[in-house]
């Protein structure tokens, strides 16, 4: 049996700055320029939060209080044009900030203090017979278990890419045509796992270099985020945007087990997911842009660890807690934990970042 309760009722949707609802505070990112509604990825170090504004061509830098310290505008040069679409973000084991430029076909390393480009890596396909390099559209980037190798999704070409520590680039083709891979995470097995939003598969590159795909049982589920299990380390967890489910895939047999999310509206869809320090699972849920009712709100769901990792003989089902947000159709996108144990999430269409204060409770 599943249990569910609301943490508190939401405020009316509207423009608020900053907005506090229970343990959640939202901060406007105030992107300079005319572009809007394109707040995407998050990377977090011990002091700062970095957020990508794709259409804005910028990376925002904030401190843990939510104060904006800078907006790094991706500079233009002979290789990288102004409309480069920065999207994926990660910090390697040397605490260096990497950004994927989806429209330019590059992955770059930015100086975290000045925003200057310190390294440029061309990840386009330089094919024989092609009049110009083919942009694979590097969307998501993920860090290998070694902390240095960077993997990237070829969103346009149904490929998985690899940037070795020496800067050399390799490309691997997925079997599924039009797979649209978008998200990558290293697994406890030392391999790389990813989601295919159109292919309806979970991709896996083994540590030995074997690329495979596993079909998701729910048709057209649109898998989004995928992360490793922090307790048993025997599976990966992922969200299904259209399936309105979260699921786990085993590392050995690649068996997928799906769980329904207690959606409040028929038009609810899922964003990404993240575990907190206590191994509770947090999932983003938002009202789809197809909803015309004007009713309902976006929210976060906490799945209590007691149901995910039940003690022997005490399996009472999943326990859900809902944390509403004061708006709808914000398109919740990514969620990550900072070094203090609090959670941060992005609202793509609202151009906001939210903080879940778990340590101040």
C-alpha positions in Angstrom: 0.0 0.0 0.0 1.3 3.5 -0.9 0.8 6.5 1.4 0.8 10.1 0.5 0.3 13.5 2.2 0.9 17.2 1.4 3.5 19.1 3.3 1.4 22.3 2.8 -1.0 23.8 0.4 0.5 26.0 -2.3 0.2 29.7 -2.8 -1.4 31.1 -5.8 0.7 31.0 -9.0 2.5 34.3 -9.7 5.7 36.2 -9.9 7.4 36.1 -6.5 10.9 37.0 -5.5 12.2 35.2 -3.6 9.4 32.9 -2.7 9.4 30.7 0.4 7.0 27.8 0.7 7.7 25.6 3.7 11.3 24.3 3.3 11.5 25.5 -0.4 12.8 28.9 -1.5 12.8 30.0 -5.1 15.2 32.6 -6.6 14.8 34.5 -9.9 18.0 34.1 -12.0 17.5 37.5 -13.7 19.2 36.5 -16.9 20.5 39.7 -18.7 19.2 40.2 -22.3 16.0 39.5 -24.1 16.0 35.7 -24.2 14.0 33.8 -21.5 12.5 30.5 -20.5 15.6 28.4 -20.9 17.1 27.6 -17.5 18.6 24.1 -17.7 21.4 22.2 -15.9 23.1 22.5 -12.5 26.6 21.9 -11.3 27.6 22.4 -7.6 30.9 22.7 -5.8 31.6 23.3 -2.1 30.7 27.0 -2.3 28.8 27.7 -5.5 25.9 26.7 -7.8 26.3 27.0 -11.6 23.3 27.0 -13.8 23.1 27.0 -17.6 20.9 29.4 -19.5 20.8 27.8 -23.0 19.1 30.4 -25.2 20.7 33.1 -23.1 24.2 31.8 -23.9 25.1 32.2 -20.3 26.1 30.4 -17.1 24.9 31.9 -13.8 27.0 31.6 -10.7 25.3 31.7 -7.2 26.4 31.2 -3.7 24.6 28.8 -1.3 22.3 31.6 -0.1 20.9 32.0 -3.6 22.6 35.3 -4.3 23.7 35.7 -7.9 27.4 36.4 -8.1 27.8 36.6 -11.8 26.4 35.8 -15.3 29.2 34.4 -17.5 28.4 35.1 -21.1 29.9 32.4 -23.4 32.4 34.5 -25.5 32.4 34.3 -29.2 35.6 33.5 -31.2 36.6 32.0 -34.5 35.4 28.6 -33.5 32.4 29.3 -31.2 29.6 31.6 -32.2 27.3 33.6 -30.0 24.4 31.3 -30.3 26.3 28.3 -29.0 23.5 27.0 -26.6 25.4 26.1 -23.4 23.6 23.2 -21.8 25.3 20.4 -19.9 27.4 21.2 -16.9 29.8 19.2 -14.7 32.7 19.6 -12.4 35.6 17.1 -12.7 37.8 15.7 -9.9 40.1 18.7 -10.3 37.0 20.9 -9.6 37.1 22.3 -13.1 33.9 23.5 -14.8 32.9 21.9 -18.1 30.1 23.1 -20.4 28.6 21.4 -23.5 27.7 23.8 -26.3 24.9 22.0 -28.1 24.5 24.3 -31.1 28.3 24.8 -31.6 29.4 21.2 -31.3 32.0 21.9 -28.6 32.6 21.0 -25.0 34.5 23.8 -23.2 36.2 24.3 -19.9 35.4 27.6 -18.2 37.3 29.5 -15.5 35.0 29.4 -12.5 36.1 32.9 -11.4 36.2 34.9 -14.7 34.0 32.8 -17.1 36.8 32.8 -19.6 37.2 29.8 -21.9 40.3 27.8 -20.8 40.0 24.8 -23.1 37.9 24.0 -26.2 37.2 20.5 -27.5 35.6 20.0 -30.9 33.2 17.1 -30.6 31.8 17.3 -34.1 32.1 14.4 -36.6 34.7 15.1 -39.2 33.5 12.6 -41.7 35.1 11.8 -45.0 33.1 13.3 -47.8 31.2 15.8 -45.6 31.6 19.4 -46.8 31.7 20.6 -43.2 31.9 18.9 -39.7 28.7 17.3 -38.6 27.4 18.7 -35.2 26.3 15.8 -33.0 24.6 18.3 -30.7 26.3 17.5 -27.4 23.4 17.9 -25.0 24.1 16.1 -21.7 27.6 15.5 -20.3 28.5 13.0 -17.6 31.7 12.3 -15.7 33.3 8.9 -15.9 34.1 7.0 -12.7 37.7 8.0 -13.1 36.7 11.7 -12.5 38.4 12.9 -15.7 36.9 11.3 -18.8 33.9 13.1 -20.0 31.0 11.5 -21.9 28.5 13.4 -24.0 25.2 12.6 -25.7 25.0 13.1 -29.5 21.4 14.3 -29.3 21.1 14.8 -33.1 23.1 11.8 -34.3 22.0 9.0 -31.9 25.6 8.7 -30.6 27.5 8.5 -27.4 30.7 10.5 -27.2 33.8 10.2 -25.1 36.4 12.9 -24.3 39.6 11.2 -23.0 41.8 13.0 -20.4 44.3 13.8 -23.2 41.5 15.7 -25.1 41.0 13.1 -27.9 37.4 12.4 -28.8 35.7 9.1 -29.7 32.1 8.5 -31.0 29.9 5.4 -30.5 26.7 4.7 -32.5 23.5 3.6 -30.8 21.5 0.8 -32.5 18.3 2.8 -32.2 17.7 5.4 -34.9 16.4 8.8 -33.6 17.1 7.8 -30.0 17.8 11.4 -28.8 20.0 10.6 -25.8 20.0 13.4 -23.3 21.3 12.5 -19.8 24.3 10.5 -18.5 25.6 9.2 -15.2 28.4 7.0 -14.0 27.1 3.7 -12.4 28.5 1.7 -9.5 29.7 -0.8 -12.1 32.1 1.7 -13.5 30.1 2.1 -16.7 28.1 5.0 -18.1 24.3 5.0 -18.1 22.0 7.3 -20.1 18.4 8.0 -21.2 17.0 8.1 -24.7 13.9 10.3 -24.8 12.7 9.1 -28.2 14.3 5.7 -28.3 12.5 4.7 -25.0 15.7 2.9 -23.9 18.3 3.1 -21.2 21.7 3.1 -22.7 24.8 1.5 -21.1 28.5 1.7 -22.0 30.3 -1.0 -19.9 33.7 -0.4 -18.4 35.1 -2.7 -21.0 33.6 -0.6 -23.9 30.4 -2.6 -24.8 27.5 -0.3 -25.7 24.0 -1.7 -25.2 20.4 -0.6 -24.8 17.6 -1.8 -22.6 13.9 -1.2 -23.6 11.6 0.4 -21.1 8.4 -1.5 -20.5 6.1 1.5 -20.7 5.7 2.7 -24.3 6.7 6.3 -25.1 7.8 6.7 -21.5 10.3 9.5 -22.3 13.0 8.8 -19.7 14.7 11.9 -18.4 17.2 11.7 -15.4 19.2 8.6 -14.3 21.3 8.3 -11.2 23.0 5.5 -9.2 21.6 3.8 -6.2 23.4 5.1 -3.1 22.6 2.3 -0.7 22.8 -1.2 -2.3 24.7 0.1 -5.3 23.1 -2.6 -7.4 20.9 -0.5 -9.8 20.3 2.9 -11.5 17.1 4.9 -10.9 15.4 7.0 -13.6 12.3 9.0 -14.2 9.8 8.6 -17.0 8.4 12.0 -18.1 5.3 10.8 -20.0 5.0 7.5 -18.2 4.7 9.4 -14.9 6.7 6.7 -13.2 10.1 6.3 -11.6 12.0 3.1 -12.2 15.1 1.1 -11.4 17.3 -1.0 -13.7 19.6 -3.7 -12.3 23.2 -3.6 -13.1 23.5 -7.3 -13.8 20.5 -8.6 -15.7 19.3 -5.1 -16.6 15.8 -5.8 -15.3 13.6 -2.7 -15.1 11.1 -2.3 -12.3 8.6 0.6 -12.6 6.7 2.5 -9.8 3.8 4.8 -10.3 4.0 8.4 -9.1 0.9 9.7 -7.3 0.2 12.5 -9.8 -2.3 15.1 -8.7 -3.4 16.1 -12.2 -4.0 14.0 -15.3 -1.5 16.3 -17.3 1.3 15.9 -14.8 4.7 14.9 -16.2 8.1 14.2 -14.5 11.4 16.0 -14.6 14.6 14.6 -13.0 15.4 13.0 -9.6 18.0 13.0 -6.8 18.7 11.3 -3.5 19.2 13.3 -0.4 21.7 12.5 2.4 19.2 10.3 4.2 18.7 8.3 0.9 15.1 9.6 0.4 14.4 10.0 -3.3 13.2 13.4 -4.6 11.3 13.6 -7.9 10.2 16.7 -9.9 6.6 16.8 -11.1 5.0 19.6 -13.1 1.9 20.5 -15.0 2.4 19.8 -18.8 2.2 22.8 -21.2 -0.6 20.9 -22.9 -2.9 21.6 -19.9 -5.4 24.4 -20.6 -7.4 24.1 -17.4 -5.5 26.8 -15.5 -5.7 24.6 -12.4 -3.2 22.6 -10.4 0.4 23.3 -9.5 3.9 22.0 -9.8 5.4 20.0 -7.0 8.3 17.9 -5.7 7.7 14.4 -4.4 9.8 12.8 -1.7 9.8 9.0 -1.7 10.8 7.9 1.8 13.7 5.6 2.1 11.7 3.2 4.3 9.8 2.0 1.2 12.8 2.0 -1.1 15.0 0.0 1.3 12.6 -1.9 3.6 13.9 -3.8 6.5 13.4 -7.6 6.4 9.7 -8.4 7.1 8.6 -4.7 7.3 7.7 -3.8 3.7 4.7 -1.5 4.0 4.9 0.0 0.6 6.1 3.4 -0.7 5.5 6.5 1.3 5.2 9.8 -0.6 5.3 13.4 0.6 4.3 16.2 -1.7 5.9 19.7 -1.6 3.9 22.1 -3.7 5.4 25.1 -5.6 3.6 28.4 -6.0 3.3 28.1 -9.8 2.4 25.8 -12.7 4.0 24.8 -16.0 7.4 25.8 -14.7 8.9 22.8 -16.4 11.0 21.4 -13.6 14.2 20.3 -15.2 17.1 19.2 -13.0 17.7 18.6 -9.2 21.0 18.1 -7.3 22.3 18.1 -3.7 24.9 20.5 -2.5 27.8 19.8 -0.1 25.7 20.9 2.9 22.9 18.4 2.2 20.4 20.8 0.7 18.8 20.3 -2.7 18.7 22.7 -5.7 16.4 22.4 -8.7 15.8 24.4 -11.9 12.6 25.7 -13.3 13.2 26.0 -17.1 10.2 28.1 -18.1 10.1 30.2 -15.0 13.9 31.0 -15.1 14.2 30.2 -11.4 16.3 28.0 -9.2 14.8 26.5 -6.1 16.4 25.4 -2.8 15.1 22.7 -0.6 16.4 23.5 2.9 16.8 20.0 4.5 19.6 21.0 6.9 17.7 23.8 8.6 14.7 21.7 9.6 
